[in-house]
Amino acid sequence: MNDESAMARHKAHVSDGDFEIYASHHGTGDGRYMGSLRVIGKSDRKILFPFDGAPQIGPFATPAEAREAAVEYGRMIIAVDRAVPEE
């Protein structure tokens, strides 16, 4: 099972009427941490992030920093989608 599907079973870090943000982290092997992110549109279950060519989130010194950065990046993805929704 991959990290993305595991996140979908956990409670969303951010959930509103339109979107859910699932954020986590994973270690890099050198003592640093990368953020993991999944952003889903609630109405159509469309995955907004990750996408092909999506940027990596990190590295960071702590797991908390990596998760927080992932949540903030998710909020930015949602703001962009609300400003310029796909048709």
C-alpha positions as a Markdown table, in Angstrom:
| # | Residue | x | y | z |
|---|---|---|---|---|
| 1 | Met | 0.0 | 0.0 | 0.0 |
| 2 | Asn | 1.4 | 3.4 | -0.9 |
| 3 | Asp | 1.6 | 6.5 | 1.3 |
| 4 | Glu | -1.1 | 8.3 | -0.6 |
| 5 | Ser | -3.8 | 5.6 | -0.2 |
| 6 | Ala | -2.9 | 5.3 | 3.5 |
| 7 | Met | -3.5 | 9.0 | 4.0 |
| 8 | Ala | -6.9 | 8.8 | 2.5 |
| 9 | Arg | -8.0 | 6.6 | 5.4 |
| 10 | His | -7.0 | 9.1 | 8.0 |
| 11 | Lys | -9.0 | 12.2 | 9.0 |
| 12 | Ala | -8.5 | 15.2 | 6.8 |
| 13 | His | -6.3 | 17.9 | 8.2 |
| 14 | Val | -8.5 | 20.5 | 6.5 |
| 15 | Ser | -12.0 | 19.8 | 5.3 |
| 16 | Asp | -14.6 | 22.3 | 4.2 |
| 17 | Gly | -17.6 | 22.0 | 1.9 |
| 18 | Asp | -15.5 | 21.6 | -1.2 |
| 19 | Phe | -12.1 | 20.1 | -0.4 |
| 20 | Glu | -10.2 | 17.8 | 1.8 |
| 21 | Ile | -6.4 | 18.1 | 2.6 |
| 22 | Tyr | -4.6 | 15.0 | 3.8 |
| 23 | Ala | -1.0 | 15.8 | 5.0 |
| 24 | Ser | 1.7 | 13.5 | 6.3 |
| 25 | His | 5.5 | 13.2 | 6.2 |
| 26 | His | 8.2 | 10.7 | 5.4 |
| 27 | Gly | 11.9 | 10.5 | 6.3 |
| 28 | Thr | 14.6 | 10.9 | 3.7 |
| 29 | Gly | 17.1 | 8.6 | 5.2 |
| 30 | Asp | 19.5 | 11.5 | 6.1 |
| 31 | Gly | 17.5 | 12.7 | 9.1 |
| 32 | Arg | 15.3 | 15.1 | 7.2 |
| 33 | Tyr | 11.6 | 15.0 | 6.4 |
| 34 | Met | 9.5 | 15.5 | 3.2 |
| 35 | Gly | 5.8 | 16.5 | 3.3 |
| 36 | Ser | 3.3 | 14.2 | 1.7 |
| 37 | Leu | 0.1 | 15.7 | 0.4 |
| 38 | Arg | -3.2 | 14.7 | -1.1 |
| 39 | Val | -5.9 | 17.3 | -2.0 |
| 40 | Ile | -9.3 | 16.0 | -3.0 |
| 41 | Gly | -12.4 | 17.8 | -4.3 |
| 42 | Lys | -15.3 | 16.6 | -2.3 |
| 43 | Ser | -18.0 | 16.9 | -4.9 |
| 44 | Asp | -16.4 | 14.9 | -7.7 |
| 45 | Arg | -13.6 | 13.2 | -5.6 |
| 46 | Lys | -11.1 | 14.6 | -8.1 |
| 47 | Ile | -7.5 | 14.5 | -6.9 |
| 48 | Leu | -6.0 | 18.0 | -7.2 |
| 49 | Phe | -2.6 | 16.9 | -5.7 |
| 50 | Pro | -0.5 | 15.0 | -6.3 |
| 51 | Phe | -0.4 | 15.3 | -10.1 |
| 52 | Asp | 2.2 | 14.2 | -12.7 |
| 53 | Gly | 5.2 | 16.4 | -12.2 |
| 54 | Ala | 4.1 | 17.7 | -8.8 |
| 55 | Pro | 6.8 | 19.4 | -6.8 |
| 56 | Gln | 8.3 | 17.7 | -3.7 |
| 57 | Ile | 7.5 | 19.4 | -0.4 |
| 58 | Gly | 10.7 | 19.8 | 1.6 |
| 59 | Pro | 13.1 | 18.8 | 3.0 |
| 60 | Phe | 12.5 | 19.9 | 6.5 |
| 61 | Ala | 14.3 | 19.4 | 9.9 |
| 62 | Thr | 11.2 | 18.0 | 11.7 |
| 63 | Pro | 8.1 | 15.9 | 10.9 |
| 64 | Ala | 5.9 | 18.8 | 12.2 |
| 65 | Glu | 7.5 | 21.3 | 9.8 |
| 66 | Ala | 7.0 | 18.9 | 6.9 |
| 67 | Arg | 3.3 | 18.3 | 7.7 |
| 68 | Glu | 2.6 | 22.0 | 8.2 |
| 69 | Ala | 4.3 | 22.8 | 4.9 |
| 70 | Ala | 2.2 | 20.2 | 3.2 |
| 71 | Val | -1.0 | 21.6 | 4.7 |
| 72 | Glu | 0.0 | 25.1 | 3.6 |
| 73 | Tyr | 0.8 | 23.9 | 0.1 |
| 74 | Gly | -2.6 | 22.2 | 0.0 |
| 75 | Arg | -4.3 | 25.5 | 1.1 |
| 76 | Met | -2.6 | 27.2 | -1.8 |
| 77 | Ile | -3.7 | 24.5 | -4.3 |
| 78 | Ile | -7.3 | 25.1 | -3.1 |
| 79 | Ala | -7.0 | 28.9 | -3.3 |
| 80 | Val | -5.8 | 28.6 | -6.9 |
| 81 | Asp | -8.6 | 26.1 | -7.8 |
| 82 | Arg | -11.2 | 28.4 | -6.4 |
| 83 | Ala | -9.8 | 31.4 | -8.2 |
| 84 | Val | -9.5 | 29.6 | -11.5 |
| 85 | Pro | -11.7 | 26.5 | -11.4 |
| 86 | Glu | -11.4 | 23.9 | -14.2 |
| 87 | Glu | -14.4 | 23.6 | -16.4 |
